[in-house]
Amino acid sequence: MAGDRLDAVDVRILALLQKNGRIKKVELASAIGLSLSSCWDRLQKMEQAGYVRGYRGEIDLARLVKTELIFTTLTLQHHTSAHFARFEQVVKTIPEVLACHAVGGGIDYILQIIARNITHYQEIIDDLLTREIGISVYFTYVVTKTVKRFEGYPIAELLDVSLESEEPPRQRRGG
């Protein structure tokens, strides 16, 4: 990664990989229009540079168990770095907390929580409250329908790069 910069071909590789992490390398190379070795070299460099954090399977949770998805906004009593750090440390240990975002604008955090049911969710909240980690106020928002779910980052749009097939750079032979 020269200067840690990605070109349009690298972005196309990442976009395809994000949609199908199990894509065969030969299929990826063909879709990008590169030789297998060139595509593999680019992918390895991006992995080593940290652009790819890992590979995992997407589980259809609804086939396994009925759950409730809940967003919780909350505010802490005190706004010091020590109080924020303590809260964040505890939240990281709760498996049902899928995501926790520190935000500005009147509240301190937004949590995304998965629970078996509302009773289970309330047990999670009660546990947080009994840990005395400084929660002042919290509000609960139960998801009634998921309209759009996360299916990958819009890399090309954020980088303002076209994913339309273009002639890939010619590979040098020899050194």
Order of alpha helices (4+ residues) and beta strands (2+ residues): alpha-alpha-alpha-alpha-beta-alpha-beta-beta-alpha-beta-alpha
